């Protein structure tokens, strides 16, 4: 399998949205706050440490402004200095996520079903929701032993380029999907055109069979499947996904056995009366 065509994680980059485009004439928005959050977002690409100059180049502001904003973020415990130079994200960001996760108590009800499926499939099973043009994982169960990729909570994947994202899209109304497409195209220009056939196929498969699949598309070594679950009472759209190392399962086994079983787990989750269908 050629990574030139399949390993999209090495080729698909989130576009940095310019400040003037984000504000778009709305003078009530705080540009200072946006720039501070932009600095934190620089680390979403997976970098552990970034220098003042690297941050300045990524978000398009001068190094003096970056230095001042980073000093403020350090005081708030959202950044910390790397002993070898540069800045790293700080544990204070984890504290920000706690109120979100603590209000998703339904995640705990899903754990046993997810663990059973993870044991059976020898894969990692995750719950995911929308986050703009991405899907973000909010719960992951599985065995990390000899596993090439573990989707930790908070990790994101592009909506257009993943089974997880396409499954989430299948739960939207036509109007909601049109709005989501605008977010996707803003974050990943050209993604909708590049992935249109796969998006349409994935949505159709979810509606007809309860799941969609992706083979080595986002990560070359991973076969992925996703089953739409539903919408929570407070409006979160939720899907159940599973990633399996490509060497552990054949495509026909996934289509005829593992993916339908994942759809059955999603149906069992709906029986908890947490989700609207």
C-alpha positions as CSV (number, residue, x, y, z in Angstrom):
1,X,0.0,0.0,0.0
2,X,1.5,3.3,-1.0
3,X,1.6,6.0,1.6
4,X,1.7,8.6,-1.2
5,X,-2.0,8.0,-1.7
6,X,-3.2,6.7,1.6
7,X,-1.3,8.1,4.6
8,X,-3.2,11.4,4.7
9,X,-2.1,12.3,8.2
10,X,1.3,13.3,6.6
11,X,-0.3,15.5,3.9
12,X,-3.5,17.1,5.2
13,X,-3.0,20.2,7.2
14,X,-5.5,22.4,9.0
15,X,-5.5,25.9,7.6
16,X,-4.7,28.7,10.0
17,X,-7.7,31.1,9.7
18,X,-6.4,34.7,9.5
19,X,-7.5,37.0,12.4
20,X,-9.3,39.5,10.1
21,X,-11.3,36.6,8.5
22,X,-12.2,35.3,11.9
23,X,-13.3,38.7,13.2
24,X,-15.0,39.5,9.8
25,X,-16.0,43.0,10.8
26,X,-17.3,42.0,14.3
27,X,-15.7,44.6,16.5
28,X,-17.1,42.9,19.6
29,X,-14.6,40.0,19.3
30,X,-11.4,40.2,21.4
31,X,-8.4,39.9,19.1
32,X,-6.0,39.5,22.0
33,X,-8.0,36.5,23.3
34,X,-8.1,35.0,19.8
35,X,-4.3,35.4,19.4
36,X,-3.7,33.8,22.8
37,X,-5.9,30.8,21.9
38,X,-4.2,30.7,18.5
39,X,-0.9,30.1,20.4
40,X,-2.4,27.1,22.2
41,X,-3.8,25.8,18.9
42,X,-0.3,25.7,17.4
43,X,0.4,22.6,19.4
44,X,-2.6,20.7,17.9
45,X,-0.2,19.5,15.1
46,X,1.5,17.3,17.6
47,X,4.6,19.4,18.4
48,X,5.8,19.0,22.0
49,X,7.8,22.1,22.1
50,X,7.7,25.3,20.0
51,X,10.0,28.4,20.1
52,X,8.9,32.0,20.1
53,X,9.9,32.3,16.5
54,X,8.1,29.2,15.4
55,X,4.9,30.4,17.1
56,X,5.2,33.8,15.5
57,X,5.7,32.3,12.0
58,X,2.6,30.0,12.4
59,X,0.1,32.6,13.5
60,X,1.6,35.6,11.7
61,X,2.4,38.0,14.5
62,X,5.6,39.5,15.7
63,X,7.8,37.8,18.3
64,X,7.4,40.5,20.9
65,X,3.6,40.0,20.9
66,X,4.1,36.2,21.1
67,X,6.5,36.7,24.0
68,X,4.0,38.8,25.9
69,X,1.1,36.4,25.3
70,X,3.1,33.4,26.2
71,X,4.1,35.0,29.5
72,X,0.4,35.5,30.2
73,X,-0.4,31.9,29.3
74,X,2.4,30.7,31.6
75,X,1.0,32.7,34.5
76,X,-2.4,31.0,33.8
77,X,-0.7,27.6,33.8
78,X,-1.7,26.9,30.2
79,X,1.9,27.0,29.0
80,X,5.2,26.1,30.6
81,X,8.8,26.7,29.6
82,X,10.8,23.8,28.3
83,X,14.2,23.5,30.1
84,X,15.8,23.1,26.7
85,X,14.2,26.2,25.4
86,X,10.8,27.1,23.9
87,X,7.3,26.5,25.3
88,X,5.2,23.4,26.1
89,X,1.6,23.0,26.9
90,X,0.9,22.8,30.7
91,X,-1.4,20.6,32.8
92,X,-3.7,23.6,33.5
93,X,-5.3,22.8,30.1
94,X,-6.4,19.4,31.5
95,X,-8.3,21.2,34.3
96,X,-10.3,23.1,31.6
97,X,-11.4,19.8,30.1
98,X,-12.7,18.3,33.3
99,X,-16.0,20.2,33.4
100,X,-16.8,19.0,29.9
101,X,-15.9,15.4,30.6
102,X,-17.6,15.3,34.0
103,X,-20.9,16.3,32.4
104,X,-20.7,13.5,29.9
105,X,-21.5,10.9,32.5
106,X,-23.1,8.7,29.8
107,X,-19.6,7.9,28.7
108,X,-19.3,5.6,31.7
109,X,-22.3,3.6,30.8
110,X,-20.7,2.9,27.4
111,X,-17.4,1.6,28.8
112,X,-18.4,-2.1,29.4
113,X,-19.9,-2.4,25.9
114,X,-16.8,-0.7,24.4
115,X,-14.4,-3.0,26.3
116,X,-16.2,-6.1,25.2
117,X,-16.0,-5.1,21.6
118,X,-12.4,-4.0,21.9
119,X,-11.5,-7.4,23.4
120,X,-13.3,-9.2,20.6
121,X,-12.0,-7.1,17.7
122,X,-8.5,-6.6,19.1
123,X,-8.8,-3.0,18.3
124,X,-9.3,0.4,20.0
125,X,-12.8,1.6,20.4
126,X,-13.7,5.3,20.8
127,X,-16.6,7.7,21.2
128,X,-16.3,10.9,19.2
129,X,-18.2,14.2,18.7
130,X,-17.8,17.2,16.3
131,X,-15.3,19.9,17.0
132,X,-15.7,22.3,14.1
133,X,-14.2,20.8,11.0
134,X,-12.8,17.9,13.0
135,X,-14.1,15.0,15.1
136,X,-12.6,14.8,18.6
137,X,-12.4,11.6,20.7
138,X,-14.0,11.8,24.2
139,X,-13.5,8.2,25.3
140,X,-11.2,5.4,24.2
141,X,-11.0,1.8,25.3
142,X,-8.6,-0.9,24.1
143,X,-5.2,-2.5,24.4
144,X,-2.3,-0.4,23.5
145,X,0.2,-3.3,23.4
146,X,1.9,-3.4,20.0
147,X,-0.7,-1.1,18.6
148,X,0.5,1.4,16.0
149,X,-1.9,4.2,17.0
150,X,-3.9,4.9,20.1
151,X,-6.6,7.7,19.8
152,X,-6.2,9.4,23.2
153,X,-9.1,11.5,24.5
154,X,-8.8,15.0,22.9
155,X,-7.2,13.7,19.7
156,X,-8.8,15.0,16.5
157,X,-9.3,13.8,13.0
158,X,-10.6,15.7,10.0
159,X,-14.3,15.1,9.4
160,X,-14.0,14.7,5.6
161,X,-11.0,12.3,5.7
162,X,-12.2,9.8,8.3
163,X,-14.8,7.1,8.9
164,X,-15.5,8.8,12.3
165,X,-16.3,12.1,10.6
166,X,-18.4,10.7,7.9
167,X,-20.4,8.7,10.5
168,X,-21.0,11.9,12.4
169,X,-22.2,13.6,9.2
170,X,-24.8,10.9,8.7
171,X,-26.6,12.0,11.8
172,X,-27.1,15.6,10.6
173,X,-30.1,17.0,8.8
174,X,-29.5,18.4,5.3
175,X,-29.4,21.9,6.7
176,X,-27.0,21.0,9.5
177,X,-24.8,19.1,7.1
178,X,-24.6,22.1,4.8
179,X,-23.4,24.3,7.7
180,X,-20.9,21.7,8.8
181,X,-19.5,21.5,5.2
182,X,-18.8,25.3,5.5
183,X,-16.7,24.6,8.7
184,X,-14.9,21.7,7.0
185,X,-14.0,23.7,3.9
186,X,-12.8,26.7,6.0
187,X,-10.5,24.5,8.1
188,X,-9.4,22.2,5.2
189,X,-9.8,23.9,1.8
190,X,-10.4,21.4,-1.0
191,X,-11.4,18.6,1.4
192,X,-15.0,18.4,0.3
193,X,-14.1,18.1,-3.4
194,X,-11.3,15.6,-2.7
195,X,-13.5,13.4,-0.5
196,X,-17.0,14.0,-1.9
197,X,-17.4,10.4,-3.2
198,X,-16.2,8.9,0.0
199,X,-18.3,11.2,2.1
200,X,-21.4,10.4,0.1
201,X,-20.7,6.7,0.2
202,X,-20.0,6.8,4.0
203,X,-23.2,8.6,4.8
204,X,-25.2,6.2,2.6
205,X,-23.6,3.2,4.2
206,X,-24.4,4.5,7.7
207,X,-28.0,5.1,6.9
208,X,-28.4,1.7,5.1
209,X,-26.1,-0.5,7.2
210,X,-25.4,1.3,10.4
211,X,-21.7,1.8,9.8
212,X,-19.0,3.1,7.4
213,X,-15.4,2.0,6.8
214,X,-12.1,3.4,5.8
215,X,-9.0,1.3,4.9
216,X,-5.6,2.8,5.5
217,X,-6.9,6.2,4.4
218,X,-6.0,8.5,7.3
219,X,-3.3,6.3,8.7
220,X,-1.8,3.7,6.4
221,X,-1.5,1.0,9.0
222,X,-5.1,1.3,10.4
223,X,-8.4,0.0,9.1
224,X,-11.2,2.0,10.6
225,X,-15.0,1.6,11.0
226,X,-17.5,3.9,12.6
227,X,-21.2,3.5,13.6
228,X,-23.4,6.5,14.3
229,X,-25.0,6.5,17.8
230,X,-27.2,9.5,18.1
231,X,-27.6,12.9,19.7
232,X,-27.5,13.6,23.4
233,X,-30.1,15.6,25.2
234,X,-27.8,18.6,25.2
235,X,-27.1,18.4,21.5
236,X,-23.9,16.5,21.1
237,X,-23.8,14.3,18.0
238,X,-22.0,11.0,18.9
239,X,-20.4,8.2,17.0
240,X,-18.7,4.9,18.0
241,X,-15.5,4.1,16.1
242,X,-12.9,1.3,16.1
243,X,-9.4,1.2,14.6
244,X,-7.7,-2.1,13.9
245,X,-4.1,-2.7,12.7
246,X,-4.3,-3.6,9.0
247,X,-2.5,-6.9,9.6
248,X,-5.2,-8.1,12.1
249,X,-8.2,-8.1,9.9
250,X,-9.2,-8.6,6.2
251,X,-11.5,-6.1,4.5
252,X,-14.2,-8.7,3.9
253,X,-14.1,-9.7,7.6
254,X,-14.6,-6.1,8.6
255,X,-17.5,-5.5,6.2
256,X,-19.3,-8.8,7.0
257,X,-18.6,-9.3,10.7
258,X,-16.7,-6.7,12.7
259,X,-18.4,-3.5,11.3
260,X,-22.0,-5.0,11.7
261,X,-21.1,-6.0,15.2
262,X,-19.9,-2.4,15.9
263,X,-23.3,-1.2,14.6
264,X,-25.0,-3.6,17.0
265,X,-23.0,-2.1,19.9
266,X,-24.1,1.4,18.8
267,X,-27.7,0.1,18.8
268,X,-27.2,-1.2,22.3
269,X,-26.0,2.2,23.4
270,X,-29.2,3.7,22.1
271,X,-31.1,1.5,24.4
272,X,-29.8,3.5,27.4
273,X,-32.2,6.2,26.4
274,X,-29.4,8.8,26.4
275,X,-29.5,9.4,22.7
276,X,-32.1,10.7,20.3
277,X,-32.1,8.7,17.1
